[in-house]
Amino acid sequence: MIREIITDVLLTLAVLTVAAAALGVAVMPGAAARLHYVTPAAVVAPVLVLLAVFVTEGLDENTGETLLAVLVMIAAAPFLSHATIRAIRASEDAQNDARNDARNDTRDNARYKERA
């Protein structure tokens, strides 16, 4: 009885963590700011699920597999976040370069017309 209550509380916390992260992603204006809200859903929620599995199953094969999966997720999260932010910045830089090139082309065309 007490195990079920603890498991339910842990899973409820995991769901609330993901819901709060989703709300933060929906509200924030830029992709870089949104990325900060993905971290709790990617790290904290899986740990809560792992704890719920541990409370329910005890030391078991399922607990070991869940632990391994969570460790991989936690280890990969910083690298994925870093790669994502680099891709966002590269995309923004490319868009800014394209805008600057378009402005320079417009200025060059105006100067050419003035000379003609």
N, C-alpha and C positions, 0 to 999 in steps of 0.2 A: 504494500500500500504506500509506504513512504517513498519507495523507489519510483513508483509511477508519478507521484507528485513532483519529486525532484526532476525527473525526466521531462515532465510537462512544463515545468518552470524553465528549464534550460532550453527546451525547444521553442517556447514562447519568446524567450529573450533573443534567440537566434532569428526568429521571424521578425521581431521588432527591430533588431539591428539592421536586417536587410531592408525593411520598410523605411526606416529612417534614412538609410543610405540612398535608397531610390528617390525619396523626397528631396534629399540634398542634390542629387544629380539633376532632377527635374527643375529645381529652382535656380541653380547657379547659372550665370550668364555664359561663361566661356568653357571650352573643353578642358583647359588646364585646371580650372577651379573644380570642375566636375570630377576630375580624376581623384581628387582628395577624398571624395565621398565614396568612392568605390572600395577603398582600402578596408573599411570595417566589414563590408559585405564579403570581401575576399579573405580576410584573416580572422576577424573576431567571430563571425557566425560559424565557420567550420570548426573552430575550437569548441564553441558551445555545443555543437552537434556531436563532436567527439566525446565531450564529457557526458552527454546524454546517453550515448552508446555505451560508454564505460559504466555508467550507473546501471543501465539496463542489463548489460551482458556480463559485466565483470571482466576479469582477464580471460579473454577468449580469442579465437581466430578472427572473429569479426572486429573486435577491438583493435587487434594488431593491424588488420588491413585498413581500418579507418584511420588509425594513427599514422600509418605510412602515407596515405593519401593526403591527410592534413599537413604533414611535414613537407611533402612535395609542394603543396599549394603555398604554404608559408615561405618556403625557400624561393619559389618562383615569383612571388608577388612583387618584390622590389625590382627585379629585372624586367618584368612585364610593364610595370609602371614607368620605369626609366625609358624603355623602348617606346612606349606609347607617347610620352611627353616629347621625346626627340622627334617622333614622326609628326606630332602636332606642330611643333616649332618649325620643322622643315617645310611642312605644308604652308604654314603662315608666311614663312620667308619667301617661298616660291610665289605665293599670291602677291606679296608686297613687291617683289621684283617685277612681276608681270604688270602690276599697276604703274610702277615707276617707268617701265619701258613704254607703256601706252602713253603716259604723260609726256615723256621725252619725244615720242613720235609725233604727238599732237603739236608740241612746241616747234619741232623741226619743220613740220608741214606749214605752220603759221609763218615761220621765218622765211621759208622758201617762197610763199605766196607774196610776202612783203617785198622781196627782192625782184619778183617777176613783174 
